Amino acid sequence: MTDPSCMTRDLQQNFGKQPDNMKIAMICFTMTGFTTGEKLREAFLKDGEEVTLEGKSRYLPDSITATTSQWAEKKFRDHTDAIIFIGACGIAVRSIAPYIAGKKTDPAVLVIDECGKFVISLLSGHLGGANELALRAAGYLQAVPVVTTATDLHERFAVDVFAKKNGCAIFPMTAAKEVSAAILSGDTVGFYSEFPWEGELPGGLILCDREGTPVKKKLDPPKTGVAVTLYSSCRPFEETVYLVPPAVVLGMGCRRGKDRETVMNSAEAALRDCGLFRESLKCLASIDLKKDEAGLLALSEMWKIPFLTFSGEELKAVEGDFTPSAFVKNITGVDNVCERSAVLASEGGRLIKKKTGGDGVTTALAAGNWRIGF
């Protein structure tokens, strides 16, 4: 039989590092399974993960009273990062079936036999991180990892794994499937990026410009491809998978007490004027005088992006050509809030949209120096 540790090392080369501080829930059904679970729990805890182990059996102490399906529902609802069943695959499948929603939202789900011989990546292998977690768990248990996703088995480029490693939003998933299918079939897939990258372009991808034309002119333009971009107008390929990095900062200023609808409309207009995907936003930024501004806080919460504020001295120290305002300087002590805060929060990025004002709200956009890696 193949050495499990060797299999784990070989497969691990295809994956990046698992995100820190995962919330992992495990359930077992026998004393043997509990022993396996305890061994795994201790290993995960040493890695700094948040781990729980519960039992469902009259032979186990503190057995849960809920059904396994009810237990699974709660874990899905609580946005648990990973769910591990230590028992039969059938129990896991029946328990999670009603709650599966989609690749972008489902947690990683693993199944481990009670003796700890096999670790199966059952659900959300790429975006949810089940494949990576299965490899880790197999390493801890000296078990055989079972990963069934085709791109991993054939050691081919997986666009959803690439998106996750680089912190990019990915859509539409239908096009992502087409990219994987094309690569597995041996067809060429286009690749266009507005950002520099580190590493070598994987096999199966050919570099193209914004129009989808191969940089090596002798090649035929691919119909399917990947575009790493901030802009919704960018469509290099007939079937384009968009990877959108959170590289843009929205700088804002507003009069005291501006309602959230007005703030929201101004933010949406700024993105629309530049043709940016909302997923491109890294954070919202302003002066610390606005740290309790209800409209800005509401926008941050609704769009699920951080709200960063800076002191007047920090903003005045930012270098650049900014649009001055005597009124803003009189109120805040700084000649411009939205442009300066956008550039500062982008960590030395560049303005891609200068100050625009209306309805008592000002906006500006800055793009940071983002890099991607293979």
C-alpha positions as CSV (number, residue, x, y, z in Angstrom):
1,M,0.0,0.0,0.0
2,T,1.3,3.5,-0.8
3,D,2.8,5.4,2.1
4,P,0.0,7.9,3.2
5,S,2.6,10.5,4.2
6,C,4.1,10.5,0.7
7,M,0.7,10.9,-0.9
8,T,0.0,13.8,1.4
9,R,3.3,15.5,0.5
10,D,2.7,15.0,-3.2
11,L,-0.8,16.4,-3.1
12,Q,0.1,19.3,-0.8
13,Q,2.3,20.8,-3.5
14,N,-0.9,21.8,-5.4
15,F,-2.4,23.8,-2.6
16,G,-1.6,27.0,-0.7
17,K,-1.6,27.5,3.1
18,Q,-4.9,26.9,4.8
19,P,-6.4,30.2,6.2
20,D,-5.6,30.8,9.9
21,N,-8.0,30.5,12.8
22,M,-10.5,28.2,11.1
23,K,-13.7,27.3,12.9
24,I,-13.9,23.5,12.8
25,A,-16.8,21.4,14.1
26,M,-16.4,17.6,14.4
27,I,-18.9,14.9,15.2
28,C,-18.4,11.2,15.9
29,F,-20.6,8.2,16.6
30,T,-18.5,5.6,18.4
31,M,-15.8,5.4,21.0
32,T,-13.2,4.5,18.3
33,G,-14.3,7.6,16.4
34,F,-14.1,9.7,19.5
35,T,-10.5,8.6,20.0
36,T,-9.7,9.5,16.4
37,G,-11.5,12.8,16.8
38,E,-9.5,13.7,20.0
39,K,-6.2,13.0,18.2
40,L,-7.3,15.3,15.3
41,R,-8.7,18.0,17.7
42,E,-5.4,18.2,19.6
43,A,-3.5,18.6,16.3
44,F,-5.8,21.4,15.1
45,L,-5.7,23.2,18.4
46,K,-1.9,23.3,18.2
47,D,-2.3,25.1,14.9
48,G,-4.5,27.7,16.6
49,E,-7.8,26.6,15.1
50,E,-11.1,26.8,17.0
51,V,-12.2,23.2,17.2
52,T,-15.2,21.4,18.8
53,L,-15.7,17.6,19.0
54,E,-19.2,16.3,19.8
55,G,-20.6,12.8,20.0
56,K,-23.9,11.3,18.9
57,S,-24.4,7.9,20.6
58,R,-25.8,6.6,23.9
59,Y,-22.4,5.0,24.5
60,L,-20.6,8.4,24.4
61,P,-20.6,10.8,27.3
62,D,-22.4,14.1,26.8
63,S,-24.0,12.9,23.6
64,I,-25.9,15.6,21.7
65,T,-29.7,15.3,21.8
66,A,-30.3,16.9,18.4
67,T,-30.4,14.8,15.3
68,T,-27.3,14.7,13.1
69,S,-29.2,16.7,10.5
70,Q,-30.1,19.4,13.1
71,W,-26.5,19.5,14.2
72,A,-25.3,20.0,10.6
73,E,-28.0,22.7,10.0
74,K,-26.7,24.7,13.0
75,K,-23.1,24.5,11.8
76,F,-24.2,25.7,8.3
77,R,-26.2,28.5,9.8
78,D,-23.4,29.6,12.2
79,H,-21.0,29.9,9.2
80,T,-18.6,27.2,10.5
81,D,-15.6,27.0,8.2
82,A,-15.3,23.2,8.2
83,I,-17.5,20.3,9.3
84,I,-15.9,16.9,9.9
85,F,-17.9,13.7,10.2
86,I,-16.0,10.8,11.8
87,G,-18.1,7.9,10.5
88,A,-19.8,6.7,7.4
89,C,-20.2,8.8,4.3
90,G,-23.9,8.0,4.2
91,I,-24.5,9.8,7.5
92,A,-22.6,12.9,6.3
93,V,-24.4,13.0,2.9
94,R,-27.9,12.7,4.4
95,S,-27.1,15.2,7.2
96,I,-25.9,18.0,5.0
97,A,-28.0,17.5,1.9
98,P,-30.8,19.9,2.8
99,Y,-28.4,22.8,3.5
100,I,-26.1,22.8,0.6
101,A,-26.3,26.1,-1.2
102,G,-23.3,26.6,-3.5
103,K,-19.6,26.7,-3.9
104,K,-19.2,30.2,-2.7
105,T,-21.0,29.7,0.6
106,D,-20.8,26.1,1.6
107,P,-18.3,25.1,4.3
108,A,-15.6,22.5,3.8
109,V,-17.0,19.1,4.7
110,L,-14.8,16.1,5.4
111,V,-15.5,12.5,6.2
112,I,-13.1,10.3,8.2
113,D,-13.6,6.7,8.9
114,E,-13.7,6.0,12.6
115,C,-10.3,4.3,12.6
116,G,-8.6,7.3,10.9
117,K,-7.4,5.4,7.9
118,F,-9.0,7.6,5.2
119,V,-9.8,11.3,5.0
120,I,-12.3,12.2,2.3
121,S,-12.8,15.7,0.9
122,L,-16.6,15.6,0.4
123,L,-17.8,19.1,-0.2
124,S,-16.4,22.5,-1.2
125,G,-13.0,21.2,-2.1
126,H,-11.6,24.3,-3.6
127,L,-13.3,27.5,-2.4
128,G,-14.2,26.1,0.9
129,G,-10.8,24.6,1.4
130,A,-11.9,21.0,2.0
131,N,-9.1,19.6,-0.1
132,E,-6.4,21.5,1.8
133,L,-8.0,20.6,5.1
134,A,-8.2,16.9,4.1
135,L,-4.5,16.9,3.4
136,R,-3.7,18.4,6.7
137,A,-5.9,16.0,8.6
138,A,-4.5,13.1,6.8
139,G,-1.0,14.2,7.7
140,Y,-1.9,14.4,11.4
141,L,-3.5,11.0,11.4
142,Q,-1.1,9.3,9.0
143,A,-4.1,8.5,6.9
144,V,-4.7,8.4,3.1
145,P,-6.2,11.6,1.8
146,V,-9.0,11.2,-0.8
147,V,-9.3,14.1,-3.1
148,T,-11.5,13.6,-6.2
149,T,-11.5,17.0,-7.9
150,A,-10.3,16.5,-11.5
151,T,-7.9,19.4,-11.8
152,D,-6.1,18.2,-8.6
153,L,-5.9,14.6,-9.8
154,H,-4.4,15.6,-13.1
155,E,-2.3,18.4,-11.5
156,R,-3.8,21.1,-13.7
157,F,-4.5,24.7,-13.1
158,A,-7.7,25.3,-11.1
159,V,-9.0,28.8,-11.5
160,D,-11.1,28.7,-8.2
161,V,-8.0,27.6,-6.2
162,F,-6.0,30.4,-7.9
163,A,-8.7,32.9,-7.0
164,K,-8.8,31.9,-3.4
165,K,-5.0,31.9,-3.0
166,N,-4.9,35.5,-4.4
167,G,-7.9,36.7,-2.4
168,C,-10.0,37.4,-5.5
169,A,-13.7,37.3,-6.0
170,I,-14.6,34.8,-8.8
171,F,-17.6,34.8,-11.1
172,P,-19.6,33.5,-12.9
173,M,-19.0,30.0,-11.7
174,T,-20.5,28.6,-14.9
175,A,-17.6,30.1,-16.8
176,A,-15.1,28.8,-14.2
177,K,-16.4,25.3,-14.9
178,E,-15.8,25.9,-18.6
179,V,-12.2,26.9,-17.9
180,S,-11.6,23.7,-16.0
181,A,-13.2,21.6,-18.7
182,A,-11.1,23.3,-21.4
183,I,-7.9,22.7,-19.5
184,L,-8.7,19.1,-18.7
185,S,-9.6,18.5,-22.4
186,G,-6.2,19.9,-23.5
187,D,-7.6,23.1,-25.0
188,T,-5.8,26.4,-24.5
189,V,-7.3,29.0,-22.1
190,G,-6.6,32.7,-22.3
191,F,-5.2,34.7,-19.4
192,Y,-5.3,38.5,-19.1
193,S,-4.3,40.5,-16.0
194,E,-4.2,44.2,-15.2
195,F,-1.7,43.3,-12.4
196,P,1.8,42.0,-12.4
197,W,2.4,38.4,-11.2
198,E,5.0,36.2,-9.6
199,G,5.8,32.8,-10.9
200,E,5.3,31.1,-14.2
201,L,2.1,30.9,-16.2
202,P,0.7,27.4,-15.7
203,G,0.4,24.9,-18.5
204,G,-2.8,25.3,-20.5
205,L,-2.9,29.1,-20.1
206,I,-1.7,31.5,-22.8
207,L,-1.1,35.2,-22.2
208,C,-3.5,37.6,-23.9
209,D,-4.1,41.3,-24.1
210,R,-7.2,43.1,-23.0
211,E,-8.9,42.3,-26.3
212,G,-8.2,38.5,-25.9
213,T,-5.5,38.5,-28.6
214,P,-2.6,36.2,-27.7
215,V,0.7,38.0,-27.0
216,K,2.3,35.4,-29.2
217,K,0.6,36.4,-32.5
218,K,0.8,33.0,-34.2
219,L,-1.6,31.5,-31.7
220,D,-5.4,31.5,-32.3
221,P,-7.5,33.7,-30.0
222,P,-9.0,31.4,-27.3
223,K,-12.7,31.5,-26.7
224,T,-12.5,30.8,-23.0
225,G,-10.3,32.6,-20.6
226,V,-9.5,34.3,-17.3
227,A,-9.4,38.0,-16.7
228,V,-7.9,39.5,-13.5
229,T,-9.5,42.9,-13.6
230,L,-11.2,45.6,-11.6
231,Y,-13.4,46.7,-14.5
232,S,-16.8,45.4,-15.5
233,S,-16.3,46.6,-19.1
234,C,-13.3,44.2,-19.5
235,R,-14.3,41.1,-21.5
236,P,-11.4,39.6,-23.4
237,F,-13.0,36.3,-24.1
238,E,-16.3,35.0,-25.3
239,E,-16.5,33.0,-22.1
240,T,-14.7,35.1,-19.4
241,V,-14.1,34.2,-15.8
242,Y,-13.6,37.3,-13.8
243,L,-11.1,37.4,-10.9
244,V,-11.5,40.6,-9.0
245,P,-8.9,41.5,-6.4
246,P,-9.9,43.8,-3.5
247,A,-7.4,46.5,-4.6
248,V,-9.5,49.7,-4.5
249,V,-10.2,52.1,-1.7
250,L,-13.2,54.4,-1.6
251,G,-12.4,57.6,0.1
252,M,-15.4,59.6,1.4
253,G,-16.3,62.7,3.2
254,C,-19.8,64.0,4.0
255,R,-21.7,66.6,6.0
256,R,-22.6,65.6,9.5
257,G,-25.8,63.5,9.7
258,K,-26.0,62.5,6.0
259,D,-28.5,59.6,5.7
260,R,-27.3,56.2,4.6
261,E,-29.3,56.3,1.3
262,T,-27.5,59.4,0.1
263,V,-24.1,58.0,1.1
264,M,-24.9,54.7,-0.6
265,N,-26.1,56.5,-3.8
266,S,-22.8,58.5,-3.9
267,A,-20.7,55.4,-3.4
268,E,-22.5,53.5,-6.1
269,A,-22.2,56.4,-8.5
270,A,-18.4,56.6,-7.9
271,L,-18.1,52.9,-8.8
272,R,-20.4,53.2,-11.8
273,D,-18.5,56.3,-13.2
274,C,-15.3,54.3,-13.2
275,G,-16.9,51.0,-14.3
276,L,-15.6,49.1,-11.3
277,F,-16.9,45.9,-9.8
278,R,-18.1,46.4,-6.2
279,E,-16.0,43.4,-5.4
280,S,-12.9,45.5,-6.2
281,L,-13.3,47.5,-3.0
282,K,-10.8,46.8,-0.2
283,C,-12.2,49.3,2.3
284,L,-13.9,52.6,3.0
285,A,-11.7,55.5,4.3
286,S,-12.2,58.9,5.8
287,I,-10.9,61.3,8.5
288,D,-11.3,60.3,12.1
289,L,-13.8,63.1,12.7
290,K,-16.2,60.8,10.7
291,K,-15.5,57.6,12.6
292,D,-19.0,57.7,14.2
293,E,-20.8,59.0,11.1
294,A,-23.9,56.8,10.8
295,G,-24.1,56.9,7.0
296,L,-20.5,55.8,6.5
297,L,-20.8,53.1,9.2
298,A,-24.0,51.8,7.5
299,L,-22.2,51.6,4.1
300,S,-19.3,49.7,5.6
301,E,-21.7,47.2,7.2
302,M,-23.9,46.8,4.2
303,W,-21.0,46.3,1.8
304,K,-19.0,44.2,4.3
305,I,-15.8,46.2,4.0
306,P,-13.7,47.8,6.7
307,F,-14.1,51.5,7.5
308,L,-10.6,53.1,8.2
309,T,-10.2,56.6,9.5
310,F,-7.0,58.7,9.8
311,S,-6.1,61.8,11.8
312,G,-5.8,65.2,10.1
313,E,-2.0,65.1,10.6
314,E,-1.8,61.7,8.8
315,L,-3.9,62.9,5.9
316,K,-1.9,66.2,5.5
317,A,1.3,64.1,5.3
318,V,0.1,62.2,2.2
319,E,2.0,63.3,-0.9
320,G,0.2,63.9,-4.1
321,D,-1.7,66.4,-6.2
322,F,-5.1,66.7,-4.5
323,T,-8.2,68.9,-5.1
324,P,-8.1,71.5,-2.4
325,S,-11.3,72.9,-0.7
326,A,-11.2,75.9,1.6
327,F,-14.5,74.8,3.2
328,V,-13.2,71.3,4.0
329,K,-10.0,72.8,5.4
330,N,-11.9,75.1,7.6
331,I,-14.0,72.2,9.0
332,T,-11.4,69.5,9.3
333,G,-8.0,71.2,9.1
334,V,-7.2,69.2,5.9
335,D,-7.7,70.6,2.4
336,N,-9.1,67.3,1.1
337,V,-10.4,64.3,2.9
338,C,-11.7,61.8,0.3
339,E,-8.7,61.8,-2.0
340,R,-6.1,61.8,0.7
341,S,-7.8,59.1,2.7
342,A,-8.2,56.9,-0.4
343,V,-4.5,57.1,-1.3
344,L,-3.3,56.6,2.3
345,A,-5.5,53.5,2.8
346,S,-4.4,52.1,-0.5
347,E,-0.8,52.1,0.9
348,G,0.8,54.2,-1.7
349,G,-1.6,53.5,-4.5
350,R,-2.8,56.0,-7.2
351,L,-5.9,58.0,-7.6
352,I,-8.1,56.5,-10.4
353,K,-11.0,58.9,-9.7
354,K,-10.5,62.3,-8.2
355,K,-12.9,64.1,-5.9
356,T,-16.6,64.2,-7.0
357,G,-19.2,65.9,-4.8
358,G,-22.9,66.0,-4.6
359,D,-25.7,66.0,-2.0
360,G,-23.2,66.9,0.7
361,V,-21.0,63.8,0.0
362,T,-17.6,63.6,-1.7
363,T,-16.0,60.5,-3.1
364,A,-12.6,59.5,-4.6
365,L,-11.1,56.2,-5.6
366,A,-7.5,54.9,-5.3
367,A,-6.1,51.6,-6.6
368,G,-3.3,49.9,-4.6
369,N,-0.3,48.1,-5.9
370,W,-1.7,44.6,-6.1
371,R,0.3,41.6,-7.2
372,I,-0.9,38.0,-7.9
373,G,1.1,34.8,-7.7
374,F,1.0,31.4,-9.3
